[in-house]
Amino acid sequence: MAEILIHRLRNRARVVFLSIWGVVVAAVLLWAREILLPFILALVVAYVLLPAVVWVEKRRMPRWGAVIVVYVLTIGGLYISLAAMAPRLGAEMRGLFRELPAMAATIRDEHVPALRHWLSGLTGVAAPPPVEAPPPVGPMRIVPQPDGSFEVNLGPGVEFHQLSEGRWRLEPVPPAQVVPFEPGKFMSDAVSKSITYVQRNTMEVIRLGRSIITAVSRAIFIFFMTLMLGAYLMITEARIFAFFRSLVFPDARRSFDLLVARIDRGLSGVVRGQLFICLVNGVLSAIGFWFFGLKYWPILAILASVMSLVPIFGSILSSVPIVTIALTQSLGVALEVLLWIVGIHQLEANFLNPKIIGDQAHVHPVLVIFSLLVGEHFFGLPGALLAVPVLSIAQSLFLHFRYITFGDDAPADSFLPPPPSYSVPPPPPLSEV
């Protein structure tokens, strides 16, 4: 009896201890939320690269050496890829910026009237007549006003010059003289104007330079801090899980192992699987856009790949500019590109998602949309990117504790996954969980 009483007192003390420190940790995280970006990025980097690190470690290499090898290969591969694509992407971006006004004019003058005509025939409602430009104004127009005064409107090419009090003269504006372009004079004038601007706005230039240097320095600091924190997390992965496992009641540690395994299964789908699907999306988009002769297809393929990081909304948002640019070429190209994009999304939904992400990591689309809207509303773009992983963790917690609470009555879709690699004991029977 005394042992049972001591055991209960220890459990109660453990609950009080963990509750107090849980509140303290939550308060510290809330207070320091503005500096948590490197830690969040490090968690993502460590989670994505950990399977590669484990694979290299199994080739008889220490964990720290495996982390270095994976970092070198990953960062080196990204650098080589960007260096190889940079000239082509730069040329494509310059060409796209040059043609944007012409594309906008084509859409405004050709496709918008055609769309209005099609909608008018479909609905039976006549389209409003186009707004005609006002007639050109002559050199001068005098309009009487109700109070007896006159409003004088001058057309282009003339201007007033005051001679004296109440006396004005109407004179034509002399035509602008075309000055031949001289590179030397142009550079000299540009340098002179720049020096004059700096002299007159020294403080503004200093503030602008300081802000640019601060932003660049912060980006470099966050980059290296993320790599360092990610390396520490991957090297000490076993100790981190062992620490959190030690906080759980001894008779619930096997259940903790199963919970971590379930969370890992869900996150591996929505994080690692989604990254792989983004890569497949970019490759297939590039092949299709190149085959259909779409202008600026490298940029648009990268756009489709990056935007697919955000489920559902990313694919829809990336399709709008892609189809719009295709529409400036021809209606046929636009339809071909649209059908290709729809085909890629059908391939993802019916084959890649079940095979790569897995049925048990699947999150209902309604919950995905809800989490995306909530994350974007409260935390902007970072919230939208992290919404689905957070939702996956919440779903794993719900399914795990539903299984424990319901026992044998738990639905069949909440099966227990195998325990993680760091857990030595096998999973217990359901009656012992």
C-alpha positions as a Markdown table, in Angstrom:
| # | Residue | x | y | z |
|---|---|---|---|---|
| 1 | Met | 0.0 | 0.0 | 0.0 |
| 2 | Ala | 2.8 | 2.4 | 0.8 |
| 3 | Glu | 4.5 | 1.7 | -2.5 |
| 4 | Ile | 1.3 | 2.5 | -4.4 |
| 5 | Leu | 0.9 | 5.8 | -2.4 |
| 6 | Ile | 4.6 | 6.7 | -3.1 |
| 7 | His | 4.0 | 5.9 | -6.8 |
| 8 | Arg | 0.9 | 8.2 | -6.9 |
| 9 | Leu | 2.7 | 11.0 | -5.2 |
| 10 | Arg | 5.6 | 10.8 | -7.7 |
| 11 | Asn | 3.2 | 10.8 | -10.6 |
| 12 | Arg | 1.5 | 13.8 | -9.2 |
| 13 | Ala | 4.8 | 15.6 | -8.6 |
| 14 | Arg | 5.8 | 14.7 | -12.2 |
| 15 | Val | 2.5 | 16.2 | -13.6 |
| 16 | Val | 3.0 | 19.4 | -11.5 |
| 17 | Phe | 6.6 | 19.7 | -12.6 |
| 18 | Leu | 5.9 | 19.2 | -16.3 |
| 19 | Ser | 2.9 | 21.6 | -16.1 |
| 20 | Ile | 4.9 | 24.4 | -14.6 |
| 21 | Trp | 7.8 | 24.0 | -17.0 |
| 22 | Gly | 5.4 | 23.6 | -20.0 |
| 23 | Val | 3.9 | 27.0 | -19.1 |
| 24 | Val | 7.4 | 28.5 | -18.8 |
| 25 | Val | 8.5 | 27.1 | -22.1 |
| 26 | Ala | 5.3 | 28.3 | -23.8 |
| 27 | Ala | 5.8 | 31.8 | -22.4 |
| 28 | Val | 9.4 | 32.0 | -23.5 |
| 29 | Leu | 8.5 | 30.9 | -27.0 |
| 30 | Leu | 5.7 | 33.5 | -27.2 |
| 31 | Trp | 8.1 | 36.2 | -25.9 |
| 32 | Ala | 10.9 | 35.2 | -28.3 |
| 33 | Arg | 8.6 | 34.5 | -31.3 |
| 34 | Glu | 10.3 | 37.1 | -33.5 |
| 35 | Ile | 13.6 | 35.3 | -33.4 |
| 36 | Leu | 12.3 | 31.7 | -33.9 |
| 37 | Leu | 12.6 | 31.7 | -37.7 |
| 38 | Pro | 16.1 | 30.1 | -37.8 |
| 39 | Phe | 15.0 | 27.4 | -35.4 |
| 40 | Ile | 11.9 | 26.6 | -37.4 |
| 41 | Leu | 13.9 | 26.5 | -40.7 |
| 42 | Ala | 16.5 | 24.3 | -38.9 |
| 43 | Leu | 13.8 | 21.8 | -37.9 |
| 44 | Val | 12.6 | 21.7 | -41.5 |
| 45 | Val | 16.1 | 21.2 | -42.9 |
| 46 | Ala | 16.9 | 18.5 | -40.3 |
| 47 | Tyr | 13.7 | 16.6 | -41.0 |
| 48 | Val | 14.1 | 16.7 | -44.7 |
| 49 | Leu | 17.8 | 15.7 | -44.8 |
| 50 | Leu | 17.8 | 13.2 | -41.9 |
| 51 | Pro | 17.0 | 10.1 | -44.1 |
| 52 | Ala | 20.0 | 11.0 | -46.3 |
| 53 | Val | 22.2 | 11.4 | -43.3 |
| 54 | Val | 21.1 | 8.1 | -41.8 |
| 55 | Trp | 21.8 | 6.4 | -45.2 |
| 56 | Val | 25.3 | 7.9 | -45.4 |
| 57 | Glu | 25.9 | 6.9 | -41.7 |
| 58 | Lys | 25.1 | 3.3 | -42.5 |
| 59 | Arg | 28.1 | 3.3 | -44.9 |
| 60 | Arg | 30.4 | 3.3 | -41.8 |
| 61 | Met | 30.7 | 7.0 | -41.3 |
| 62 | Pro | 30.2 | 9.0 | -38.1 |
| 63 | Arg | 27.0 | 11.0 | -37.8 |
| 64 | Trp | 28.9 | 14.4 | -38.0 |
| 65 | Gly | 30.7 | 13.3 | -41.1 |
| 66 | Ala | 27.4 | 12.1 | -42.7 |
| 67 | Val | 25.9 | 15.6 | -42.0 |
| 68 | Ile | 28.9 | 17.3 | -43.7 |
| 69 | Val | 28.7 | 15.0 | -46.7 |
| 70 | Val | 25.0 | 15.6 | -47.1 |
| 71 | Tyr | 25.4 | 19.4 | -46.7 |
| 72 | Val | 28.2 | 19.5 | -49.3 |
| 73 | Leu | 26.2 | 17.5 | -51.8 |
| 74 | Thr | 23.0 | 19.4 | -51.2 |
| 75 | Ile | 24.4 | 22.9 | -51.2 |
| 76 | Gly | 26.9 | 22.1 | -54.0 |
| 77 | Gly | 24.1 | 20.6 | -56.2 |
| 78 | Leu | 21.9 | 23.6 | -55.7 |
| 79 | Tyr | 24.7 | 26.0 | -56.5 |
| 80 | Ile | 25.7 | 24.1 | -59.6 |
| 81 | Ser | 22.1 | 24.0 | -60.8 |
| 82 | Leu | 21.5 | 27.7 | -60.2 |
| 83 | Ala | 24.8 | 28.7 | -61.8 |
| 84 | Ala | 23.9 | 26.6 | -64.9 |
| 85 | Met | 20.4 | 28.0 | -65.1 |
| 86 | Ala | 21.1 | 31.6 | -64.2 |
| 87 | Pro | 22.1 | 32.9 | -67.7 |
| 88 | Arg | 19.0 | 31.4 | -69.3 |
| 89 | Leu | 16.7 | 32.5 | -66.6 |
| 90 | Gly | 18.1 | 36.0 | -66.7 |
| 91 | Ala | 17.6 | 36.3 | -70.4 |
| 92 | Glu | 14.1 | 34.9 | -70.1 |
| 93 | Met | 13.2 | 37.4 | -67.3 |
| 94 | Arg | 14.5 | 40.3 | -69.4 |
| 95 | Gly | 12.4 | 39.2 | -72.3 |
| 96 | Leu | 9.3 | 38.7 | -70.2 |
| 97 | Phe | 9.6 | 42.2 | -68.7 |
| 98 | Arg | 10.0 | 43.7 | -72.2 |
| 99 | Glu | 6.9 | 41.9 | -73.5 |
| 100 | Leu | 4.6 | 42.4 | -70.6 |
| 101 | Pro | 3.1 | 45.7 | -71.9 |
| 102 | Ala | 2.5 | 44.1 | -75.3 |
| 103 | Met | 0.9 | 41.0 | -73.7 |
| 104 | Ala | -1.3 | 43.3 | -71.6 |
| 105 | Ala | -2.4 | 45.2 | -74.7 |
| 106 | Thr | -3.1 | 41.9 | -76.6 |
| 107 | Ile | -5.3 | 40.7 | -73.7 |
| 108 | Arg | -7.1 | 44.0 | -73.4 |
| 109 | Asp | -7.7 | 44.6 | -77.1 |
| 110 | Glu | -8.3 | 41.1 | -78.4 |
| 111 | His | -9.2 | 38.5 | -75.7 |
| 112 | Val | -11.3 | 40.7 | -73.4 |
| 113 | Pro | -13.7 | 41.8 | -76.3 |
| 114 | Ala | -13.9 | 38.1 | -77.5 |
| 115 | Leu | -14.7 | 37.0 | -73.9 |
| 116 | Arg | -17.4 | 39.7 | -73.7 |
| 117 | His | -18.9 | 38.6 | -77.0 |
| 118 | Trp | -18.9 | 34.9 | -75.9 |
| 119 | Leu | -20.6 | 35.7 | -72.6 |
| 120 | Ser | -23.1 | 37.9 | -74.3 |
| 121 | Gly | -24.1 | 35.0 | -76.7 |
| 122 | Leu | -24.1 | 32.6 | -73.7 |
| 123 | Thr | -26.3 | 34.6 | -71.4 |
| 124 | Gly | -28.3 | 36.6 | -74.0 |
| 125 | Val | -27.4 | 39.9 | -72.4 |
| 126 | Ala | -26.0 | 42.4 | -74.8 |
| 127 | Ala | -22.5 | 43.6 | -74.0 |
| 128 | Pro | -22.2 | 47.3 | -73.2 |
| 129 | Pro | -20.9 | 49.4 | -76.1 |
| 130 | Pro | -17.2 | 50.3 | -75.9 |
| 131 | Val | -16.5 | 53.6 | -74.4 |
| 132 | Glu | -15.5 | 56.0 | -77.1 |
| 133 | Ala | -12.6 | 58.4 | -76.6 |
| 134 | Pro | -13.6 | 62.1 | -76.2 |
| 135 | Pro | -13.2 | 64.2 | -79.4 |
| 136 | Pro | -9.9 | 65.9 | -79.6 |
| 137 | Val | -9.8 | 69.4 | -78.1 |
| 138 | Gly | -8.8 | 72.3 | -80.3 |
| 139 | Pro | -6.1 | 74.8 | -79.5 |
| 140 | Met | -8.3 | 76.6 | -77.0 |
| 141 | Arg | -11.8 | 76.3 | -75.6 |
| 142 | Ile | -13.7 | 78.9 | -73.6 |
| 143 | Val | -16.7 | 77.7 | -71.5 |
| 144 | Pro | -19.1 | 80.2 | -69.9 |
| 145 | Gln | -19.7 | 79.5 | -66.2 |
| 146 | Pro | -23.0 | 80.2 | -64.3 |
| 147 | Asp | -21.4 | 83.0 | -62.2 |
| 148 | Gly | -20.5 | 85.0 | -65.4 |
| 149 | Ser | -16.9 | 83.9 | -65.5 |
| 150 | Phe | -15.2 | 81.9 | -68.2 |
| 151 | Glu | -13.2 | 78.6 | -68.0 |
| 152 | Val | -10.4 | 78.6 | -70.5 |
| 153 | Asn | -9.0 | 75.2 | -71.5 |
| 154 | Leu | -5.8 | 75.1 | -73.5 |
| 155 | Gly | -5.1 | 72.3 | -76.0 |
| 156 | Pro | -1.7 | 70.9 | -76.6 |
| 157 | Gly | 0.9 | 73.1 | -78.2 |
| 158 | Val | -0.1 | 76.4 | -76.7 |
| 159 | Glu | 0.5 | 78.1 | -73.3 |
| 160 | Phe | -0.2 | 81.4 | -71.5 |
| 161 | His | 2.4 | 84.0 | -70.6 |
| 162 | Gln | 1.6 | 86.8 | -68.2 |
| 163 | Leu | 2.7 | 90.2 | -69.4 |
| 164 | Ser | 1.3 | 92.3 | -66.5 |
| 165 | Glu | -1.5 | 92.5 | -64.1 |
| 166 | Gly | -4.6 | 91.3 | -66.0 |
| 167 | Arg | -2.7 | 91.0 | -69.3 |
| 168 | Trp | -1.8 | 87.5 | -70.8 |
| 169 | Arg | -0.4 | 86.4 | -74.1 |
| 170 | Leu | -1.2 | 83.1 | -75.8 |
| 171 | Glu | 1.9 | 81.7 | -77.5 |
| 172 | Pro | 2.7 | 78.3 | -79.2 |
| 173 | Val | 5.0 | 75.9 | -77.4 |
| 174 | Pro | 8.3 | 75.6 | -79.4 |
| 175 | Pro | 8.9 | 72.0 | -80.6 |
| 176 | Ala | 11.4 | 70.0 | -78.6 |
| 177 | Gln | 14.8 | 69.8 | -80.1 |
| 178 | Val | 16.2 | 66.4 | -80.7 |
| 179 | Val | 19.6 | 66.2 | -79.1 |
| 180 | Pro | 21.9 | 63.5 | -80.6 |
| 181 | Phe | 22.9 | 60.8 | -78.1 |
| 182 | Glu | 26.5 | 61.1 | -76.9 |
| 183 | Pro | 27.6 | 58.3 | -74.5 |
| 184 | Gly | 30.3 | 60.5 | -72.9 |
| 185 | Lys | 28.0 | 63.3 | -72.1 |
| 186 | Phe | 25.3 | 60.9 | -70.9 |
| 187 | Met | 27.7 | 59.3 | -68.4 |
| 188 | Ser | 29.0 | 62.7 | -67.3 |
| 189 | Asp | 25.4 | 64.0 | -66.7 |
| 190 | Ala | 24.5 | 60.8 | -64.9 |
| 191 | Val | 27.5 | 61.0 | -62.6 |
| 192 | Ser | 26.9 | 64.7 | -61.9 |
| 193 | Lys | 23.2 | 64.1 | -61.1 |
| 194 | Ser | 24.1 | 61.2 | -58.8 |
| 195 | Ile | 26.7 | 63.3 | -56.9 |
| 196 | Thr | 24.2 | 66.1 | -56.6 |
| 197 | Tyr | 21.5 | 63.8 | -55.3 |
| 198 | Val | 23.9 | 62.3 | -52.8 |
| 199 | Gln | 24.9 | 65.7 | -51.6 |
| 200 | Arg | 21.3 | 66.9 | -51.2 |
| 201 | Asn | 20.0 | 63.6 | -49.7 |
| 202 | Thr | 23.0 | 62.3 | -47.8 |
| 203 | Met | 21.0 | 61.0 | -44.8 |
| 204 | Glu | 18.4 | 59.2 | -47.0 |
| 205 | Val | 21.2 | 57.5 | -48.9 |
| 206 | Ile | 22.9 | 56.5 | -45.6 |
| 207 | Arg | 19.6 | 55.1 | -44.3 |
| 208 | Leu | 18.9 | 53.2 | -47.5 |
| 209 | Gly | 22.5 | 51.7 | -47.5 |
| 210 | Arg | 22.2 | 50.8 | -43.9 |
| 211 | Ser | 18.8 | 49.0 | -44.4 |
| 212 | Ile | 20.2 | 47.1 | -47.4 |
| 213 | Ile | 23.3 | 46.0 | -45.5 |
| 214 | Thr | 21.2 | 45.0 | -42.5 |
| 215 | Ala | 18.9 | 42.9 | -44.7 |
| 216 | Val | 21.7 | 41.2 | -46.5 |
| 217 | Ser | 23.6 | 40.6 | -43.2 |
| 218 | Arg | 20.4 | 39.2 | -41.6 |
| 219 | Ala | 19.8 | 36.8 | -44.5 |
| 220 | Ile | 23.4 | 35.5 | -44.4 |
| 221 | Phe | 23.2 | 35.1 | -40.6 |
| 222 | Ile | 19.9 | 33.2 | -40.8 |
| 223 | Phe | 21.3 | 31.0 | -43.5 |
| 224 | Phe | 24.4 | 29.9 | -41.6 |
| 225 | Met | 22.5 | 29.8 | -38.3 |
| 226 | Thr | 19.9 | 27.5 | -39.9 |
| 227 | Leu | 22.6 | 25.1 | -41.2 |
| 228 | Met | 24.4 | 25.1 | -37.9 |
| 229 | Leu | 21.2 | 24.4 | -35.9 |
| 230 | Gly | 20.1 | 21.8 | -38.4 |
| 231 | Ala | 23.4 | 20.0 | -38.1 |
| 232 | Tyr | 23.1 | 20.0 | -34.3 |
| 233 | Leu | 19.6 | 18.6 | -34.5 |
| 234 | Met | 20.6 | 15.8 | -36.8 |
| 235 | Ile | 23.8 | 14.9 | -34.8 |
| 236 | Thr | 21.9 | 14.8 | -31.4 |
| 237 | Glu | 18.7 | 13.4 | -32.8 |
| 238 | Ala | 18.8 | 10.3 | -30.5 |
| 239 | Arg | 19.5 | 12.3 | -27.4 |
| 240 | Ile | 16.7 | 14.7 | -28.1 |
| 241 | Phe | 14.1 | 11.9 | -28.5 |
| 242 | Ala | 15.5 | 10.2 | -25.4 |
| 243 | Phe | 15.1 | 13.4 | -23.4 |
| 244 | Phe | 11.5 | 13.8 | -24.4 |
| 245 | Arg | 10.9 | 10.1 | -23.8 |
| 246 | Ser | 12.3 | 10.4 | -20.3 |
| 247 | Leu | 9.6 | 13.0 | -19.4 |
| 248 | Val | 6.8 | 10.5 | -20.1 |
| 249 | Phe | 5.5 | 8.2 | -17.4 |
| 250 | Pro | 7.4 | 4.8 | -17.6 |
| 251 | Asp | 4.3 | 2.8 | -18.3 |
| 252 | Ala | 3.3 | 5.2 | -21.2 |
| 253 | Arg | 6.7 | 5.3 | -23.0 |
| 254 | Arg | 5.8 | 2.6 | -25.5 |
| 255 | Ser | 2.7 | 4.6 | -26.4 |
| 256 | Phe | 4.9 | 7.6 | -26.8 |
| 257 | Asp | 7.1 | 5.7 | -29.2 |
| 258 | Leu | 4.0 | 4.8 | -31.3 |
| 259 | Leu | 2.8 | 8.4 | -31.2 |
| 260 | Val | 6.2 | 9.6 | -32.5 |
| 261 | Ala | 6.1 | 7.0 | -35.2 |
| 262 | Arg | 2.6 | 8.1 | -36.3 |
| 263 | Ile | 3.6 | 11.8 | -36.4 |
| 264 | Asp | 6.7 | 10.9 | -38.4 |
| 265 | Arg | 4.6 | 9.0 | -40.9 |
| 266 | Gly | 2.2 | 11.9 | -41.4 |
| 267 | Leu | 5.0 | 14.5 | -41.6 |
| 268 | Ser | 7.1 | 12.4 | -44.0 |
| 269 | Gly | 4.1 | 12.6 | -46.3 |
| 270 | Val | 3.3 | 16.2 | -46.1 |
| 271 | Val | 6.9 | 17.5 | -46.0 |
| 272 | Arg | 9.2 | 15.1 | -47.8 |
| 273 | Gly | 6.5 | 13.7 | -50.1 |
| 274 | Gln | 5.3 | 17.2 | -51.0 |
| 275 | Leu | 8.8 | 18.3 | -51.8 |
| 276 | Phe | 9.2 | 15.3 | -54.1 |
| 277 | Ile | 5.9 | 16.0 | -55.7 |
| 278 | Cys | 7.0 | 19.7 | -56.3 |
| 279 | Leu | 10.1 | 18.3 | -58.1 |
| 280 | Val | 8.0 | 16.0 | -60.3 |
| 281 | Asn | 5.5 | 18.8 | -61.0 |
| 282 | Gly | 8.3 | 21.1 | -62.1 |
| 283 | Val | 9.9 | 18.5 | -64.4 |
| 284 | Leu | 6.6 | 17.5 | -66.0 |
| 285 | Ser | 5.6 | 21.2 | -66.4 |
| 286 | Ala | 8.9 | 22.0 | -68.1 |
| 287 | Ile | 8.5 | 19.1 | -70.5 |
| 288 | Gly | 4.9 | 20.0 | -71.4 |
| 289 | Phe | 5.5 | 23.8 | -71.7 |
| 290 | Trp | 8.6 | 23.2 | -73.9 |
| 291 | Phe | 6.7 | 20.7 | -76.1 |
| 292 | Phe | 3.8 | 23.1 | -76.7 |
| 293 | Gly | 6.2 | 26.0 | -77.5 |
| 294 | Leu | 5.1 | 28.2 | -74.5 |
| 295 | Lys | 7.2 | 31.3 | -74.2 |
| 296 | Tyr | 9.4 | 31.6 | -71.1 |
| 297 | Trp | 8.7 | 28.0 | -70.2 |
| 298 | Pro | 11.7 | 27.7 | -67.8 |
| 299 | Ile | 10.5 | 30.5 | -65.6 |
| 300 | Leu | 6.9 | 29.3 | -65.7 |
| 301 | Ala | 7.9 | 25.7 | -64.9 |
| 302 | Ile | 9.9 | 26.9 | -61.8 |
| 303 | Leu | 6.8 | 29.0 | -60.8 |
| 304 | Ala | 4.6 | 25.9 | -61.0 |
| 305 | Ser | 7.0 | 23.9 | -59.0 |
| 306 | Val | 7.5 | 26.4 | -56.2 |
| 307 | Met | 3.9 | 27.4 | -56.0 |
| 308 | Ser | 2.9 | 23.7 | -55.5 |
| 309 | Leu | 4.5 | 23.8 | -52.1 |
| 310 | Val | 1.2 | 25.3 | -51.0 |
| 311 | Pro | -1.4 | 22.6 | -51.6 |
| 312 | Ile | -4.5 | 23.4 | -53.7 |
| 313 | Phe | -4.2 | 27.2 | -53.7 |
| 314 | Gly | -0.6 | 27.2 | -55.0 |
| 315 | Ser | -1.5 | 25.1 | -58.1 |
| 316 | Ile | -4.5 | 27.3 | -58.8 |
| 317 | Leu | -2.6 | 30.6 | -58.4 |
| 318 | Ser | 0.3 | 29.4 | -60.6 |
| 319 | Ser | -2.0 | 28.2 | -63.4 |
| 320 | Val | -3.5 | 31.7 | -63.9 |
| 321 | Pro | -0.3 | 33.5 | -65.1 |
| 322 | Ile | 0.8 | 30.5 | -67.1 |
| 323 | Val | -2.5 | 30.2 | -69.1 |
| 324 | Thr | -2.6 | 34.0 | -69.5 |
| 325 | Ile | 0.8 | 34.1 | -71.1 |
| 326 | Ala | -0.2 | 31.1 | -73.3 |
| 327 | Leu | -3.3 | 33.0 | -74.3 |
| 328 | Thr | -1.2 | 35.8 | -75.7 |
| 329 | Gln | 0.3 | 33.4 | -78.2 |
| 330 | Ser | -2.9 | 31.6 | -79.3 |
| 331 | Leu | -6.1 | 30.1 | -78.0 |
| 332 | Gly | -4.8 | 26.6 | -79.0 |
| 333 | Val | -1.6 | 26.9 | -77.0 |
| 334 | Ala | -3.6 | 28.1 | -74.0 |
| 335 | Leu | -6.0 | 25.1 | -74.2 |
| 336 | Glu | -3.1 | 22.7 | -74.6 |
| 337 | Val | -1.2 | 24.1 | -71.6 |
| 338 | Leu | -4.4 | 24.1 | -69.5 |
| 339 | Leu | -5.1 | 20.5 | -70.3 |
| 340 | Trp | -1.5 | 19.6 | -69.5 |
| 341 | Ile | -1.7 | 21.3 | -66.1 |
| 342 | Val | -5.0 | 19.5 | -65.3 |
| 343 | Gly | -3.4 | 16.2 | -66.3 |
| 344 | Ile | -0.4 | 16.8 | -64.0 |
| 345 | His | -2.8 | 17.6 | -61.1 |
| 346 | Gln | -4.8 | 14.4 | -61.8 |
| 347 | Leu | -1.6 | 12.4 | -61.8 |
| 348 | Glu | -0.7 | 13.9 | -58.5 |
| 349 | Ala | -4.1 | 13.3 | -56.9 |
| 350 | Asn | -4.7 | 9.8 | -58.1 |
| 351 | Phe | -1.2 | 8.3 | -58.2 |
| 352 | Leu | 1.6 | 10.3 | -56.6 |
| 353 | Asn | -0.3 | 11.4 | -53.4 |
| 354 | Pro | -1.4 | 7.8 | -52.5 |
| 355 | Lys | 1.9 | 6.2 | -53.4 |
| 356 | Ile | 4.3 | 8.9 | -52.1 |
| 357 | Ile | 2.4 | 10.5 | -49.3 |
| 358 | Gly | 0.5 | 7.4 | -48.3 |
| 359 | Asp | -3.1 | 6.8 | -47.4 |
| 360 | Gln | -2.5 | 7.1 | -43.7 |
| 361 | Ala | -0.9 | 10.5 | -44.0 |
| 362 | His | -3.7 | 11.8 | -46.1 |
| 363 | Val | -5.5 | 14.9 | -44.7 |
| 364 | His | -9.0 | 15.7 | -45.9 |
| 365 | Pro | -9.1 | 18.5 | -48.5 |
| 366 | Val | -11.6 | 20.5 | -46.4 |
| 367 | Leu | -9.2 | 20.4 | -43.4 |
| 368 | Val | -6.3 | 21.4 | -45.7 |
| 369 | Ile | -8.3 | 24.5 | -47.0 |
| 370 | Phe | -9.3 | 25.4 | -43.5 |
| 371 | Ser | -5.7 | 25.2 | -42.2 |
| 372 | Leu | -4.4 | 27.2 | -45.1 |
| 373 | Leu | -6.9 | 30.0 | -44.6 |
| 374 | Val | -6.2 | 30.1 | -40.8 |
| 375 | Gly | -2.4 | 30.0 | -41.3 |
| 376 | Glu | -2.4 | 32.8 | -44.0 |
| 377 | His | -4.9 | 35.0 | -42.0 |
| 378 | Phe | -2.9 | 35.0 | -38.8 |
| 379 | Phe | 0.7 | 34.5 | -39.9 |
| 380 | Gly | 0.8 | 35.4 | -43.6 |
| 381 | Leu | 2.9 | 33.3 | -46.1 |
| 382 | Pro | 4.9 | 31.4 | -43.4 |
| 383 | Gly | 1.6 | 30.4 | -41.8 |
| 384 | Ala | 0.3 | 29.1 | -45.1 |
| 385 | Leu | 3.5 | 27.1 | -45.7 |
| 386 | Leu | 3.4 | 25.5 | -42.2 |
| 387 | Ala | -0.3 | 25.1 | -42.0 |
| 388 | Val | -0.5 | 21.6 | -43.4 |
| 389 | Pro | 2.4 | 20.1 | -41.4 |
| 390 | Val | 0.9 | 21.5 | -38.2 |
| 391 | Leu | -2.5 | 20.0 | -39.2 |
| 392 | Ser | -0.8 | 16.7 | -39.8 |
| 393 | Ile | 0.7 | 16.7 | -36.3 |
| 394 | Ala | -2.7 | 17.6 | -34.8 |
| 395 | Gln | -4.3 | 14.8 | -36.8 |
| 396 | Ser | -1.7 | 12.3 | -35.6 |
| 397 | Leu | -2.4 | 13.3 | -32.0 |
| 398 | Phe | -6.1 | 12.9 | -32.5 |
| 399 | Leu | -5.8 | 9.5 | -34.1 |
| 400 | His | -3.4 | 8.2 | -31.5 |
| 401 | Phe | -5.4 | 9.2 | -28.5 |
| 402 | Arg | -8.6 | 8.1 | -30.1 |
| 403 | Tyr | -7.0 | 4.7 | -30.5 |
| 404 | Ile | -5.9 | 4.6 | -26.9 |
| 405 | Thr | -9.3 | 5.9 | -25.7 |
| 406 | Phe | -11.6 | 3.7 | -27.8 |
| 407 | Gly | -9.4 | 0.5 | -27.6 |
| 408 | Asp | -10.8 | -2.3 | -29.8 |
| 409 | Asp | -13.7 | 0.0 | -30.9 |
| 410 | Ala | -11.3 | 2.4 | -32.7 |
| 411 | Pro | -12.0 | 2.7 | -36.4 |
| 412 | Ala | -9.9 | 0.6 | -38.7 |
| 413 | Asp | -8.1 | 3.6 | -40.3 |
| 414 | Ser | -6.3 | 4.5 | -37.1 |
| 415 | Phe | -3.9 | 1.5 | -37.2 |
| 416 | Leu | -0.7 | 1.7 | -35.2 |
| 417 | Pro | 2.4 | 2.1 | -37.3 |
| 418 | Pro | 5.6 | 0.3 | -36.4 |
| 419 | Pro | 7.7 | 1.9 | -33.6 |
| 420 | Pro | 10.5 | 4.3 | -34.6 |
| 421 | Ser | 14.1 | 3.2 | -35.1 |
| 422 | Tyr | 15.3 | 4.6 | -31.8 |
| 423 | Ser | 12.8 | 2.5 | -29.8 |
| 424 | Val | 14.1 | -0.9 | -28.8 |
| 425 | Pro | 11.0 | -2.5 | -27.3 |
| 426 | Pro | 8.4 | -3.9 | -29.7 |
| 427 | Pro | 4.9 | -2.3 | -29.8 |
| 428 | Pro | 2.8 | -3.7 | -27.0 |
| 429 | Pro | -0.6 | -5.3 | -27.4 |
| 430 | Leu | -3.6 | -2.9 | -27.5 |
| 431 | Ser | -4.7 | -4.0 | -24.1 |
| 432 | Glu | -1.4 | -2.8 | -22.6 |
| 433 | Val | -1.3 | 0.6 | -24.4 |
